Amino acid sequence: MNPFVSLGLKAFVVWSVICNIWYLSLKGQIDVTDPTSFKAWELVANLFKGEEPEASEVVSADDKKKKRRALPFLITENKITFQKNSDQYTDSVFVNSLFKEWKLKAENRKIELTVVGHTCDLGTNKHNDALGMKRAEKFKADLEKMGFNVEVVKISSQGENSPLVDNDSEENRSKNRRVEVKIKSIMAPS
């Protein structure tokens, strides 16, 4: 074979691999931070060494779904608000929809949960610290009731000390009665 044709063919293969990796990473089907996702690079390297590619194993659609679900994820949320002087959500429909969405991502996976409870500026510091903790604990309990496999838990309260917005109106106070949530996957499904 003409050496220029061979070189052109190899360049085309490399370009195809790069484009496919980029496309699949955008769709979330491979994790670019996971070196095992780059089996294709080994094939390209072997091609330039003149080695024939090995026959690859057939991957089923179910295996592909499991691989996609195995990608690490991080969820952060600070719009879960509570009723005044209470640990009851202001919009439980919104909270339940978040739980259902998150459940799909966390299916069969252990997660690390960080919840920080917050309050507005009404009440004493001691009362607001306790109320913030009560809100954080309620959220954690509700998440566990939904079947999340919570492995690591970090719960705290900031009380009124870290408002999202100034406590200068009732509308703003209602935004500060919240929990801040961080959910991180720590283990892929087995």
C-alpha positions in Angstrom: 0.0 0.0 0.0 1.2 3.5 -0.8 2.7 5.1 2.4 0.8 8.3 1.9 -2.5 6.4 1.6 -1.6 4.5 4.8 -0.7 7.7 6.6 -4.0 9.3 5.5 -6.0 6.4 6.6 -4.4 6.4 10.1 -5.0 10.2 10.4 -8.6 9.6 9.5 -9.0 6.9 12.1 -7.4 9.2 14.8 -9.7 12.1 13.8 -12.7 9.7 14.0 -11.8 8.5 17.4 -11.3 12.1 18.7 -14.7 13.2 17.3 -16.4 10.1 18.8 -14.9 10.6 22.2 -15.9 14.3 22.2 -19.5 13.5 21.1 -19.9 10.7 23.6 -18.6 12.8 26.5 -21.1 15.6 25.6 -23.9 13.0 25.7 -22.7 11.8 29.1 -22.0 8.2 27.8 -18.3 8.3 28.7 -16.5 10.0 31.5 -13.5 11.8 30.2 -11.9 11.7 33.7 -12.0 7.9 33.7 -8.9 6.4 31.9 -10.8 3.1 31.2 -13.2 5.1 28.9 -10.3 5.6 26.5 -9.8 2.1 25.2 -10.1 3.7 21.8 -6.7 5.4 22.3 -5.1 2.0 22.8 -6.5 0.9 19.4 -5.1 4.1 17.7 -1.7 3.5 19.3 -1.6 -0.1 18.2 -2.6 0.9 14.7 0.4 3.3 14.4 2.6 0.5 15.7 1.3 -1.7 12.9 -0.6 -4.1 15.2 -4.0 -5.4 14.2 -6.8 -4.4 16.6 -8.1 -7.2 18.8 -11.7 -8.4 18.4 -13.8 -6.4 20.8 -16.5 -8.0 23.0 -20.1 -7.3 22.2 -21.7 -4.9 24.6 -25.5 -5.1 25.2 -27.8 -2.2 25.5 -28.4 -3.0 29.2 -24.6 -2.9 29.8 -24.5 0.5 28.1 -27.3 1.8 30.3 -25.4 0.6 33.4 -22.2 2.2 32.2 -24.1 5.5 31.7 -25.6 5.4 35.1 -22.2 4.6 36.6 -20.9 8.1 35.8 -20.2 10.1 38.9 -22.6 12.9 39.7 -22.8 16.0 41.9 -26.1 17.7 42.8 -26.4 21.0 44.6 -29.6 22.7 45.5 -30.5 25.7 47.6 -34.2 26.4 46.6 -35.8 24.0 49.1 -37.6 26.3 51.4 -39.6 25.9 54.6 -42.6 27.5 56.2 -42.1 30.1 58.9 -40.8 28.8 62.2 -41.3 25.2 60.9 -39.6 22.2 59.4 -42.4 21.8 56.8 -41.6 22.5 53.2 -43.3 25.4 51.5 -43.7 23.4 48.3 -43.6 19.7 49.0 -44.6 18.9 45.3 -41.3 20.6 44.2 -39.3 18.7 46.8 -40.9 15.4 45.7 -40.1 16.1 42.1 -36.5 16.8 43.0 -36.3 13.5 44.9 -37.7 11.6 41.9 -35.2 13.2 39.5 -32.3 12.6 41.9 -33.4 9.0 42.4 -32.9 8.2 38.8 -29.3 9.4 39.0 -28.5 7.7 42.3 -30.1 4.3 41.5 -28.3 1.5 43.3 -25.5 3.9 44.3 -24.1 5.0 47.6 -24.1 8.7 48.1 -22.5 11.3 50.3 -25.0 13.8 51.6 -24.3 17.3 53.0 -27.2 19.3 54.3 -27.0 22.8 55.9 -30.1 24.2 57.5 -30.8 27.9 57.4 -33.4 30.3 58.9 -34.4 33.9 58.5 -33.5 36.5 61.1 -36.7 36.2 63.2 -36.1 34.6 66.6 -33.1 34.2 68.8 -29.8 32.8 67.6 -30.2 29.7 69.8 -33.7 29.0 68.4 -32.6 29.6 64.8 -29.6 27.3 65.1 -31.9 24.5 66.5 -34.5 25.2 63.8 -31.9 25.1 61.0 -30.7 21.7 62.4 -34.2 20.4 62.6 -34.8 21.3 58.9 -31.5 19.6 57.8 -32.5 16.4 59.7 -36.0 16.4 58.2 -34.6 16.7 54.7 -32.1 13.8 55.4 -34.9 11.6 56.8 -37.1 12.3 53.8 -34.3 11.5 51.4 -33.7 8.2 53.2 -37.5 7.4 53.1 -37.3 7.7 49.3 -34.7 4.9 49.3 -31.5 6.7 48.8 -28.4 4.8 50.0 -26.9 7.5 52.2 -23.4 6.3 53.2 -21.7 9.5 54.4 -23.8 12.3 56.1 -22.7 15.8 57.1 -25.5 17.8 58.7 -25.2 21.2 60.2 -27.0 24.5 60.8 -26.1 28.0 60.0 -29.2 29.4 61.6 -29.6 33.0 60.5 -25.9 33.5 60.0 -25.7 32.9 56.2 -28.7 34.4 54.5 -29.1 33.9 50.7 -30.5 37.4 50.4 -31.0 40.3 52.9 -33.7 39.8 55.5 -35.3 43.1 54.6 -38.8 41.8 53.5 -41.0 38.8 54.1 -40.4 37.6 50.5 -36.6 37.6 51.2 -37.0 36.0 54.6 -39.0 33.2 52.9 -36.0 32.6 50.6 -33.6 32.3 53.6 -35.7 29.6 55.3 -34.0 26.8 53.4 -31.6 23.9 53.3 -28.6 23.8 51.1 -28.0 20.3 49.8 -25.0 18.6 48.1 -25.4 15.0 47.0 -22.4 13.3 45.5 -22.1 9.7 44.2 -19.3 7.8 45.9 -19.7 4.3 44.4 -20.8 3.0 41.1 -23.5 0.2 41.1 -22.2 -3.3 41.3 
